[in-house]
Each structure stands twice: as C-alpha cells, then as structure tokens.
Amino acid sequence: MVEMNRVLIAVTLALLASSALLPVSNAAKLSSAPRKEDVPYIKCQVCEKLASRLHQLVKEKQLQISPKKISEYEIIEIAENVCNLKKEEADWMLKIDIVEKGDKLQLVEQEEEGMCNSECKTIEAACQKVIGYSDTDVAEYIYKSKPDLASLVNHLCKDLTDACTKNPPPLPKDRVPGEPFVAKPSKDAEMDKIMRSMQGKVLKEKESSKKEEWRKTITKELKKKGDVLKRHAQKVSNRVRRWWTRVRSSSSKKPKSEKSEL
C-alpha cells in the first residue's frame, strides 16, 4: 500500500512537470467548462452510448471473475463510476467528438482519446443528468433481468429516464461552434489511464480498510453490550435467588397453628 502511494506520487509529479512545459497560450485558448446548453441536444445519444458501455463493462467484469457470478453491488459500483471522468469506467467519453450537422449535434466516435476540454465535460454533464439517481435502479435491472443491449437501452433511456422519449430540439442558428477534436498524444493517454487505474485501486483499498475497521468496531461494541447484558442478567438472577431464599426461610420459621382444644 505504501509502495503504491509512492509510485502514485511519483507519477503525479512527472505529469505536473510535463504539463508545466506546455505553452500557456494553447491552454488559455480552450475552455474546460461544460456547455450545459448543449445537453438537451445530445442526451439521447449519450444515454444510448451509456447503456452500451454499461452492458460491455458488466460483461467484462463477469468474464474477469468467472466462474463466480457478478454481484448487484459490483454492478452498482460500475453504474456509479461510468459517468465520472475521474474513473477508468468513464474512458469511453474521451473518444467522442461533438459534431454539428445541420440543425443537430452528433456524437462521433474516434479511434483515439482526445484532449478533455469543453466537449468532454459536456458529455460528462449529459451522462450524469441522464443517470442521475437511477444508477441503483439500472443496476438492479441488469442484475435481475440480464437484458440484451436493445432492452437495456430502452429501459434506461425511455422507462427509467426521459432521455429518448422525444426528439431533440433544433440547434439555434447563432450557436457558437465547438472546439475541434484534438487527439491526445499516446504517451499522455497511457499515463492518464495508469493514473485513473491506480487511483481506483488505492480508493478500493481504502474502502476495504474502512470496512474492516467498521467490522472490528461493531464486533467490539457488540461484545461490550453482550458483556453488560450478561452482568445485568447475573445481578437479576442473584437478586431473585436471594429473594427466594428469604421467602423459603421465612415460611419455614412460621409457627404452626395450635390445635383447638376440644
């Protein structure tokens, strides 16, 4: 655990050092804030891709732990992370370009990861808006129904949410065009992937450690309560025993009634 943290710190420092060498002018040109006004135009497409990614991740997890069956908790964990760019389950959003076609926005998948600026964050915002508080519901549906992809898309995008219940509105004519898709250098993409993977492992280890601490604490408290109840029961038992002894003693000392003279 300590060794992993050292490696994580070293990698982080290396990334910071390399990012410091980038030209400041290029970084200033592109915004990393999501364009929330674009969310209504892409939320149905995002929902469909989200469902596809969920379906794929659950399959991969099942193959990874086979012959053991995937648990509902493990599916919930995937659903909670799939729309969070800080998690490796959300890598799919890094390969999507938002392209303006006529009066619509279209999500176009790319072969490589792109620089995560405004468009990347906009897709994340749409994804989080779609899944909202439905992550546990969709996880339960996947766990119990084991749906095919078409059924999952329909359930998530039309039953659980309204992401695809109606067509998106036409784009405003004065909409400012989005940024061009810029592929991330392969070394940077690989480094980011390693970072997300390592952060995920560290967090899982911390969560596991916390669960173990909670288990020990609860066990300790239950033992304390049990000891207290045991002592209390012994006190009550002793009191009852003493009371019963006094009752028997007093009844044995009670004088017998004399026979009435004839």
C-alpha positions as CSV (number, residue, x, y, z in Angstrom):
1,M,0.0,0.0,0.0
2,V,2.8,2.4,0.9
3,E,4.8,1.4,-2.2
4,M,1.7,2.1,-4.4
5,N,1.2,5.5,-2.9
6,R,4.9,6.3,-3.6
7,V,4.5,5.3,-7.2
8,L,1.3,7.3,-7.5
9,I,3.0,10.4,-6.1
10,A,6.0,9.9,-8.5
11,V,3.7,9.6,-11.5
12,T,1.7,12.7,-10.4
13,L,4.9,14.8,-10.1
14,A,6.0,13.6,-13.5
15,L,2.7,14.6,-15.0
16,L,2.8,18.0,-13.4
17,A,6.4,18.6,-14.6
18,S,5.4,17.6,-18.2
19,S,2.3,19.8,-18.1
20,A,4.4,22.8,-16.9
21,L,6.3,22.6,-20.2
22,L,3.2,23.1,-22.3
23,P,2.7,26.5,-24.0
24,V,0.5,28.7,-21.8
25,S,-1.1,30.3,-24.9
26,N,-2.6,26.9,-26.1
27,A,-4.0,26.1,-22.7
28,A,-5.7,29.5,-22.5
29,K,-7.5,29.2,-25.8
30,L,-9.6,26.2,-24.8
31,S,-12.2,26.2,-22.0
32,S,-12.6,23.1,-19.9
33,A,-16.1,24.1,-18.6
34,P,-19.1,22.1,-19.9
35,R,-21.5,23.7,-22.3
36,K,-24.6,22.8,-20.4
37,E,-26.8,24.5,-23.0
38,D,-25.8,21.6,-25.4
39,V,-27.0,18.8,-23.1
40,P,-30.6,18.7,-24.5
41,Y,-29.3,18.2,-28.0
42,I,-27.1,15.2,-27.1
43,K,-28.7,13.5,-24.1
44,C,-30.4,10.8,-26.1
45,Q,-27.3,9.8,-27.9
46,V,-25.3,9.9,-24.6
47,C,-27.9,7.7,-23.0
48,E,-27.6,5.1,-25.8
49,K,-23.8,5.1,-25.5
50,L,-24.0,5.0,-21.7
51,A,-26.2,1.9,-21.9
52,S,-23.8,0.3,-24.4
53,R,-20.9,1.0,-22.1
54,L,-22.7,-0.4,-19.0
55,H,-23.6,-3.5,-20.9
56,Q,-20.0,-4.0,-22.0
57,L,-18.5,-3.3,-18.6
58,V,-20.8,-5.8,-16.8
59,K,-19.8,-8.4,-19.4
60,E,-16.1,-7.8,-18.9
61,K,-16.4,-7.9,-15.1
62,Q,-18.3,-11.2,-15.3
63,L,-15.6,-12.7,-17.5
64,Q,-13.0,-11.4,-15.1
65,I,-14.4,-13.0,-12.0
66,S,-15.9,-16.2,-13.7
67,P,-17.0,-18.8,-12.5
68,K,-18.1,-16.6,-9.7
69,K,-21.3,-14.6,-10.6
70,I,-21.2,-10.8,-10.6
71,S,-23.0,-9.3,-7.6
72,E,-25.5,-6.5,-7.6
73,Y,-23.1,-4.4,-5.6
74,E,-20.4,-4.7,-8.2
75,I,-22.9,-3.6,-10.9
76,I,-23.9,-0.6,-8.8
77,E,-20.2,0.3,-8.5
78,I,-19.9,0.3,-12.3
79,A,-23.0,2.4,-12.7
80,E,-21.8,4.9,-10.2
81,N,-18.5,5.3,-12.0
82,V,-19.4,5.2,-15.7
83,C,-20.3,8.9,-15.8
84,N,-17.3,10.2,-13.8
85,L,-14.3,11.2,-15.8
86,K,-12.0,10.6,-12.8
87,K,-12.8,6.9,-13.0
88,E,-11.5,4.5,-15.6
89,E,-15.1,3.2,-16.3
90,A,-15.7,6.6,-18.0
91,D,-12.9,6.4,-20.5
92,W,-15.4,6.0,-23.3
93,M,-16.3,9.7,-23.1
94,L,-12.7,10.6,-24.1
95,K,-13.1,9.2,-27.6
96,I,-16.2,11.1,-28.6
97,D,-16.3,14.3,-30.7
98,I,-19.4,16.5,-30.8
99,V,-20.0,17.5,-34.4
100,E,-22.6,20.0,-35.7
101,K,-24.6,18.6,-38.6
102,G,-27.3,20.9,-39.9
103,D,-29.6,21.7,-37.0
104,K,-28.4,18.8,-34.9
105,L,-25.4,17.7,-32.8
106,Q,-24.0,14.3,-33.5
107,L,-21.6,12.2,-31.3
108,V,-18.9,10.8,-33.5
109,E,-16.6,8.1,-32.0
110,Q,-12.9,8.4,-32.6
111,E,-10.2,5.8,-32.6
112,E,-8.0,7.7,-30.1
113,E,-8.6,9.6,-26.9
114,G,-8.9,13.3,-27.3
115,M,-7.9,16.2,-25.1
116,C,-10.5,16.6,-22.4
117,N,-11.8,20.2,-22.7
118,S,-15.3,21.6,-23.0
119,E,-16.8,18.9,-25.2
120,C,-15.6,16.1,-23.0
121,K,-17.0,17.8,-19.9
122,T,-20.3,18.5,-21.7
123,I,-20.7,14.7,-22.4
124,E,-20.0,14.0,-18.8
125,A,-22.6,16.6,-17.7
126,A,-25.2,15.0,-20.1
127,C,-24.3,11.5,-18.8
128,Q,-24.7,12.5,-15.2
129,K,-28.0,14.2,-16.0
130,V,-29.3,11.1,-17.7
131,I,-28.3,8.5,-15.0
132,G,-29.0,10.9,-12.1
133,Y,-30.4,8.9,-9.2
134,S,-31.2,5.9,-11.5
135,D,-27.8,4.2,-11.1
136,T,-29.0,1.7,-8.5
137,D,-32.3,1.1,-10.4
138,V,-30.5,0.3,-13.7
139,A,-28.0,-1.9,-11.8
140,E,-30.9,-3.8,-10.2
141,Y,-32.5,-4.2,-13.6
142,I,-29.2,-5.6,-15.1
143,Y,-28.6,-7.9,-12.2
144,K,-32.1,-9.4,-12.1
145,S,-33.2,-9.3,-15.8
146,K,-29.8,-9.8,-17.6
147,P,-31.1,-7.8,-20.6
148,D,-29.6,-7.7,-24.1
149,L,-28.3,-4.3,-25.2
150,A,-31.6,-3.2,-27.0
151,S,-33.6,-3.9,-23.9
152,L,-31.2,-2.1,-21.7
153,V,-31.2,1.0,-24.0
154,N,-35.0,1.0,-24.0
155,H,-35.3,0.6,-20.2
156,L,-32.7,3.3,-19.3
157,C,-33.5,5.8,-22.0
158,K,-37.3,5.6,-22.1
159,D,-38.5,3.9,-18.9
160,L,-36.2,5.0,-16.1
161,T,-35.5,8.4,-17.8
162,D,-37.0,10.6,-20.5
163,A,-33.7,10.9,-22.4
164,C,-35.1,9.5,-25.6
165,T,-38.8,9.9,-25.2
166,K,-38.9,12.8,-27.7
167,N,-36.7,14.2,-30.5
168,P,-34.1,16.9,-29.5
169,P,-35.0,20.5,-30.5
170,P,-33.2,22.1,-33.5
171,L,-30.0,23.9,-32.8
172,P,-30.1,27.7,-32.5
173,K,-28.7,29.3,-35.7
174,D,-26.4,31.5,-33.6
175,R,-24.8,28.7,-31.7
176,V,-21.1,29.1,-31.3
177,P,-19.3,26.1,-32.9
178,G,-17.5,23.8,-30.6
179,E,-13.8,23.1,-30.4
180,P,-12.1,20.7,-32.9
181,F,-11.3,17.2,-31.7
182,V,-7.6,17.1,-30.8
183,A,-6.1,13.6,-30.3
184,K,-4.2,13.2,-27.1
185,P,-0.6,12.0,-27.5
186,S,-0.4,8.3,-27.0
187,K,2.1,8.6,-24.1
188,D,-0.2,11.0,-22.3
189,A,-3.3,8.8,-22.9
190,E,-1.4,5.8,-21.5
191,M,-0.2,7.8,-18.5
192,D,-3.7,9.1,-17.7
193,K,-5.1,5.6,-17.9
194,I,-2.5,4.3,-15.5
195,M,-3.3,7.2,-13.1
196,R,-7.0,6.5,-13.2
197,S,-6.4,2.8,-12.6
198,M,-4.0,3.4,-9.7
199,Q,-6.3,5.9,-8.1
200,G,-9.2,3.4,-8.4
201,K,-7.1,0.7,-6.7
202,V,-6.0,3.0,-3.9
203,L,-9.6,4.1,-3.3
204,K,-10.7,0.4,-3.2
205,E,-8.0,-0.5,-0.7
206,K,-9.0,2.4,1.5
207,E,-12.7,1.4,1.3
208,S,-11.8,-2.2,2.1
209,S,-9.7,-1.0,5.1
210,K,-12.5,1.2,6.3
211,K,-15.0,-1.7,6.1
212,E,-12.6,-3.9,8.1
213,E,-12.3,-1.2,10.7
214,W,-16.0,-0.8,10.9
215,R,-16.4,-4.6,11.2
216,K,-13.9,-4.7,14.1
217,T,-15.6,-1.7,15.8
218,I,-19.1,-3.2,15.5
219,T,-17.9,-6.6,16.8
220,K,-16.1,-4.9,19.7
221,E,-19.2,-2.9,20.6
222,L,-21.5,-5.9,20.3
223,K,-19.2,-7.8,22.7
224,K,-19.2,-4.9,25.1
225,K,-23.1,-4.8,25.0
226,G,-23.2,-8.6,25.4
227,D,-20.9,-8.5,28.5
228,V,-23.0,-5.7,30.0
229,L,-26.2,-7.7,29.4
230,K,-24.6,-10.8,30.9
231,R,-23.6,-9.0,34.1
232,H,-27.0,-7.5,34.3
233,A,-28.7,-10.9,33.9
234,Q,-26.4,-12.3,36.6
235,K,-27.3,-9.5,39.0
236,V,-31.0,-10.1,38.4
237,S,-30.6,-13.8,38.9
238,N,-28.7,-13.3,42.2
239,R,-31.4,-10.9,43.4
240,V,-34.2,-13.4,42.5
241,R,-32.2,-16.2,44.2
242,R,-31.7,-14.2,47.4
243,W,-35.4,-13.2,47.4
244,W,-36.5,-16.8,47.0
245,T,-34.1,-17.9,49.8
246,R,-35.6,-15.3,52.1
247,V,-39.2,-16.4,51.2
248,R,-38.4,-20.1,51.9
249,S,-36.6,-19.2,55.2
250,S,-39.5,-17.1,56.5
251,S,-42.1,-19.7,55.6
252,S,-40.1,-22.4,57.4
253,K,-39.8,-20.3,60.6
254,K,-43.5,-19.5,60.7
255,P,-45.1,-21.2,63.9
256,K,-47.6,-23.9,63.3
257,S,-51.1,-23.1,64.5
258,E,-52.1,-24.9,67.7
259,K,-54.9,-27.4,67.6
260,S,-58.0,-26.1,69.1
261,E,-58.9,-27.8,72.4
262,L,-61.9,-30.0,72.3
